Amino acid sequence: MSNSRPQRIPAYLVVRDVLLVALTAAAWWLDARFGRASLPVGVLAGVLTAVTGFLAHEYGHLAASLASGAQVTYPRSALSTLLFHFDSARNDRRQFLWMSLGGYAATALAVGLIAVLAPLEATSGRTALLLAAGGMVVTFVLEVPITVGVLRGGPLPLGVAYRPHE
C-alpha cells in the first residue's frame, strides 16, 4: 500500500469500537439511574470506561501513525486486542516517534477527562479513574522506555505490535 492512499480502518473494527462506546454509555446511564444502589453496575461502568480509555490510547497511536504517513496493517479479527500493527520495517524513526506520542497524548486526554467528568464519589468514577491511572502506569513502564530508546538513536522495535499482521 503506498503512502499516498489513505489506510482505512476496517469496518469490523469501527463497529466493534462504536458498540463498546455505546455499551459504556449505557452502563453510565444505568449507573446514573441505579448506580448508588448497585455495586455491579458501578464497577461495570468504571471498567468499560477504562477499556474505552485504552481504545482512545490505541486510536491516538493510529491517528498519529496515519498523519505521519506510516504504513500500518490491521488485524483480521475484531477480537484482536491490538487496533493495528505499526510496520517497523517499512516506517522510519520519525513516524515511530509520532505514533508513540499520539498514544501518549490520547492517554493524557482520556485520563484527564475521566478525572474531570467521572463522579469520584461513585464506585463507577473511582473504578474508572483507578483503572485508567493503572493503564497510564503500564504505558509508562512498557511503552515509554521503547520510545526513549528510539529517540536516543536505538533501533525501532520488532515485536508483535511492530510488524505486519500475518
C-alpha positions in Angstrom: 0.0 0.0 0.0 1.5 3.4 -1.0 1.8 6.3 1.4 -0.4 8.4 -0.9 -3.5 6.3 -0.4 -5.4 6.5 3.0 -5.3 3.4 5.0 -8.9 3.0 6.1 -9.8 1.3 9.4 -11.7 -1.9 8.6 -15.4 -1.6 9.3 -15.4 -4.6 11.7 -13.0 -2.7 14.0 -15.0 0.5 13.8 -18.3 -1.4 14.5 -16.7 -3.2 17.5 -15.4 0.1 18.9 -18.6 2.0 18.4 -20.5 -0.8 20.1 -18.1 -0.7 23.0 -18.5 3.1 23.4 -22.3 2.6 23.2 -22.1 -0.1 25.9 -20.1 2.2 28.1 -22.6 4.9 27.6 -25.4 2.5 28.5 -23.5 1.4 31.7 -23.1 5.1 32.7 -26.9 5.6 32.1 -27.7 2.6 34.3 -25.2 3.9 36.9 -26.9 7.3 37.0 -30.2 5.6 37.4 -29.3 2.8 39.8 -25.6 3.2 40.5 -25.5 4.1 44.1 -27.8 1.1 44.8 -25.9 -1.3 42.5 -22.3 -2.1 43.0 -22.0 -4.3 39.9 -23.4 -1.5 37.7 -20.9 0.9 39.1 -18.0 -1.4 38.6 -19.1 -2.3 35.1 -19.4 1.4 34.1 -15.9 2.0 35.5 -14.3 -1.0 33.8 -15.9 -0.2 30.5 -14.7 3.4 30.8 -11.1 2.3 31.4 -11.4 -0.1 28.4 -12.7 2.9 26.3 -9.7 4.9 27.5 -7.4 2.1 26.3 -9.1 2.4 22.9 -8.5 6.1 22.9 -4.8 5.4 23.5 -4.8 3.0 20.6 -6.6 5.4 18.3 -4.2 8.1 19.3 -1.3 5.9 18.2 -3.2 5.1 14.9 -4.1 8.7 14.2 -0.5 9.9 14.6 0.8 6.9 12.6 -1.5 7.8 9.7 -0.9 11.5 10.0 2.9 10.8 9.7 2.4 8.7 6.6 3.3 5.5 8.3 2.3 2.1 7.0 0.1 0.0 9.2 -1.8 -3.2 9.0 -5.0 -4.2 10.7 -5.8 -7.4 12.4 -8.1 -9.8 10.6 -10.4 -10.2 13.5 -12.4 -7.8 15.7 -11.3 -10.0 18.6 -7.7 -8.7 18.5 -6.6 -6.6 21.4 -4.4 -4.5 19.0 -6.1 -2.0 16.8 -3.3 -2.1 14.3 0.3 -3.1 13.7 3.0 -0.5 13.1 5.4 -1.8 10.4 8.9 -1.0 11.8 10.4 -2.5 8.6 8.6 0.0 6.3 8.4 3.0 8.6 11.1 5.3 9.9 12.2 6.8 13.2 10.1 10.0 12.8 7.0 8.0 12.1 7.6 5.8 15.1 8.0 8.8 17.4 4.9 10.4 16.0 3.0 7.1 16.5 4.3 6.9 20.1 3.4 10.5 21.0 -0.1 10.2 19.6 -0.9 7.4 22.0 0.6 9.3 25.0 -1.4 12.4 24.1 -4.6 10.4 23.8 -3.9 8.7 27.2 -3.3 12.0 28.9 -6.5 13.4 27.4 -8.6 10.3 28.3 -7.3 10.2 31.9 -7.9 13.9 32.3 -11.4 13.7 31.0 -12.1 10.8 33.4 -10.7 12.8 36.3 -12.8 15.8 35.4 -16.1 14.2 34.3 -16.4 10.9 36.3 -18.3 11.3 39.6 -15.4 10.3 42.0 -17.9 9.9 44.9 -19.4 7.0 43.0 -18.0 3.4 42.5 -18.1 3.9 38.8 -16.0 7.1 38.9 -13.4 5.7 41.3 -13.2 2.4 39.4 -12.7 4.3 36.0 -10.1 6.6 37.4 -8.2 3.9 39.2 -8.1 1.6 36.2 -7.3 4.4 33.8 -4.4 5.6 36.1 -3.2 2.0 36.2 -3.3 1.9 32.4 -1.2 5.0 32.4 1.4 3.5 34.7 1.5 0.4 32.4 2.1 2.7 29.4 4.9 4.4 31.2 6.5 1.1 32.2 6.1 -0.8 28.9 6.0 1.9 26.1 7.9 4.9 27.2 11.3 3.1 27.6 10.9 1.9 24.0 10.2 5.4 22.8 13.1 6.8 24.7 15.4 4.2 23.2 14.3 5.1 19.7 14.6 8.8 20.5 18.2 8.2 21.6 19.0 6.5 18.3 18.2 2.9 19.1 16.5 0.6 16.6 12.8 0.5 16.0 11.2 -2.3 17.9 10.3 -5.5 16.1 7.8 -7.1 18.5 4.3 -8.3 17.6 2.8 -4.8 17.5 5.6 -3.5 15.2 5.4 -5.8 12.3 2.6 -6.6 9.7 -0.2 -8.8 10.9 0.3 -12.2 9.5 
